[in-house]
Amino acid sequence: MVETGVVYIGKKPTMNYVLAVVTYFNDGIREVTVKARGRSISRAVDVAEIVRGRFIPDADVRDVRISTERLSSEEGPATSVSTIEIVLSK
């Protein structure tokens, strides 16, 4: 069984999420999934590239999944939000 970690990207500074991913890898986790939706997608890509470029050069992007979620609201019609999952493995 492969141990995995998940980091959800939000509005905090990018380096906070980079630190979370690096911590997972340093704790012996073999795969870390970086998840984001909407405007945070670009930050998720930045996190994955900073981890690979500066901190853990032997980390590989194993998979990238993109999709759309339908969010319903009480005020009006449902809206679509793009999502991304970047799976990093070591």
C-alpha atoms as a printed R data frame, in Angstrom:
   type eleno elety resid chain resno       x      y       z
1  ATOM     1    CA   MET     A     1   0.000  0.000   0.000
2  ATOM     2    CA   VAL     A     2   1.324  3.410  -0.984
3  ATOM     3    CA   GLU     A     3   1.102  6.082   1.673
4  ATOM     4    CA   THR     A     4  -0.223  9.356   0.299
5  ATOM     5    CA   GLY     A     5  -0.606 12.883   1.571
6  ATOM     6    CA   VAL     A     6  -2.973 15.580   0.347
7  ATOM     7    CA   VAL     A     7  -2.358 19.330   0.357
8  ATOM     8    CA   TYR     A     8  -5.353 21.568  -0.398
9  ATOM     9    CA   ILE     A     9  -4.363 24.883  -1.947
10 ATOM    10    CA   GLY     A    10  -6.146 28.049  -0.823
11 ATOM    11    CA   LYS     A    11  -5.289 31.709  -0.404
12 ATOM    12    CA   LYS     A    12  -2.271 31.437   1.906
13 ATOM    13    CA   PRO     A    13   1.213 32.292   0.618
14 ATOM    14    CA   THR     A    14   2.675 29.753  -1.805
15 ATOM    15    CA   MET     A    15   5.593 28.832   0.456
16 ATOM    16    CA   ASN     A    16   3.213 27.617   3.183
17 ATOM    17    CA   TYR     A    17   1.984 24.906   0.800
18 ATOM    18    CA   VAL     A    18   5.512 24.135  -0.426
19 ATOM    19    CA   LEU     A    19   6.526 23.547   3.195
20 ATOM    20    CA   ALA     A    20   3.553 21.196   3.688
21 ATOM    21    CA   VAL     A    21   4.515 19.117   0.632
22 ATOM    22    CA   VAL     A    22   8.201 18.969   1.619
23 ATOM    23    CA   THR     A    23   7.216 17.956   5.171
24 ATOM    24    CA   TYR     A    24   5.162 15.035   3.827
25 ATOM    25    CA   PHE     A    25   8.119 13.820   1.750
26 ATOM    26    CA   ASN     A    26  10.549 14.232   4.670
27 ATOM    27    CA   ASP     A    27   8.193 12.177   6.869
28 ATOM    28    CA   GLY     A    28   8.533  9.254   4.468
29 ATOM    29    CA   ILE     A    29   5.338  9.698   2.457
30 ATOM    30    CA   ARG     A    30   5.958  8.456  -1.110
31 ATOM    31    CA   GLU     A    31   3.146 10.366  -2.886
32 ATOM    32    CA   VAL     A    32   1.679 13.790  -2.267
33 ATOM    33    CA   THR     A    33  -1.403 15.116  -4.085
34 ATOM    34    CA   VAL     A    34  -1.748 18.872  -4.500
35 ATOM    35    CA   LYS     A    35  -5.427 19.815  -4.991
36 ATOM    36    CA   ALA     A    36  -6.924 23.163  -5.960
37 ATOM    37    CA   ARG     A    37  -9.967 24.716  -7.569
38 ATOM    38    CA   GLY     A    38 -10.782 27.931  -9.353
39 ATOM    39    CA   ARG     A    39  -8.332 30.781  -8.983
40 ATOM    40    CA   SER     A    40  -6.013 28.680  -6.797
41 ATOM    41    CA   ILE     A    41  -5.082 26.391  -9.702
42 ATOM    42    CA   SER     A    42  -2.125 28.549 -10.740
43 ATOM    43    CA   ARG     A    43  -0.854 28.510  -7.143
44 ATOM    44    CA   ALA     A    44  -1.036 24.689  -7.137
45 ATOM    45    CA   VAL     A    45   1.108 24.543 -10.278
46 ATOM    46    CA   ASP     A    46   3.574 26.973  -8.666
47 ATOM    47    CA   VAL     A    47   3.761 24.775  -5.544
48 ATOM    48    CA   ALA     A    48   4.502 21.637  -7.575
49 ATOM    49    CA   GLU     A    49   7.191 23.370  -9.638
50 ATOM    50    CA   ILE     A    50   8.879 25.006  -6.633
51 ATOM    51    CA   VAL     A    51   8.990 21.655  -4.811
52 ATOM    52    CA   ARG     A    52  10.524 19.948  -7.853
53 ATOM    53    CA   GLY     A    53  12.883 22.777  -8.740
54 ATOM    54    CA   ARG     A    54  14.277 23.918  -5.405
55 ATOM    55    CA   PHE     A    55  13.600 21.416  -2.646
56 ATOM    56    CA   ILE     A    56  13.143 17.856  -3.916
57 ATOM    57    CA   PRO     A    57  14.677 17.519  -7.395
58 ATOM    58    CA   ASP     A    58  13.985 13.761  -7.562
59 ATOM    59    CA   ALA     A    59  10.219 14.309  -7.157
60 ATOM    60    CA   ASP     A    60   8.295 13.502 -10.331
61 ATOM    61    CA   VAL     A    61   4.861 14.542 -11.530
62 ATOM    62    CA   ARG     A    62   3.158 11.145 -11.703
63 ATOM    63    CA   ASP     A    63  -0.292 12.342 -12.737
64 ATOM    64    CA   VAL     A    64  -2.279 15.509 -13.434
65 ATOM    65    CA   ARG     A    65  -6.068 15.336 -13.322
66 ATOM    66    CA   ILE     A    66  -8.366 18.178 -14.323
67 ATOM    67    CA   SER     A    67 -12.125 18.308 -13.966
68 ATOM    68    CA   THR     A    68 -15.105 20.550 -13.340
69 ATOM    69    CA   GLU     A    69 -17.344 20.639 -10.282
70 ATOM    70    CA   ARG     A    70 -20.896 21.961 -10.327
71 ATOM    71    CA   LEU     A    71 -21.600 24.149  -7.304
72 ATOM    72    CA   SER     A    72 -25.227 24.898  -6.511
73 ATOM    73    CA   SER     A    73 -26.268 27.976  -4.620
74 ATOM    74    CA   GLU     A    74 -29.503 29.195  -3.123
75 ATOM    75    CA   GLU     A    75 -29.303 32.578  -4.871
76 ATOM    76    CA   GLY     A    76 -29.222 31.405  -8.460
77 ATOM    77    CA   PRO     A    77 -28.167 28.819 -11.010
78 ATOM    78    CA   ALA     A    78 -25.368 26.343 -10.377
79 ATOM    79    CA   THR     A    79 -21.882 27.445 -11.380
80 ATOM    80    CA   SER     A    80 -18.994 25.377 -12.697
81 ATOM    81    CA   VAL     A    81 -15.588 25.488 -11.017
82 ATOM    82    CA   SER     A    82 -12.442 23.986 -12.539
83 ATOM    83    CA   THR     A    83 -10.300 21.676 -10.372
84 ATOM    84    CA   ILE     A    84  -6.817 20.216 -10.609
85 ATOM    85    CA   GLU     A    85  -4.985 17.403  -8.815
86 ATOM    86    CA   ILE     A    86  -1.208 17.128  -9.229
87 ATOM    87    CA   VAL     A    87   0.278 13.880  -7.920
88 ATOM    88    CA   LEU     A    88   3.955 14.141  -6.966
89 ATOM    89    CA   SER     A    89   5.914 10.985  -6.218
90 ATOM    90    CA   LYS     A    90   9.407 10.337  -4.941
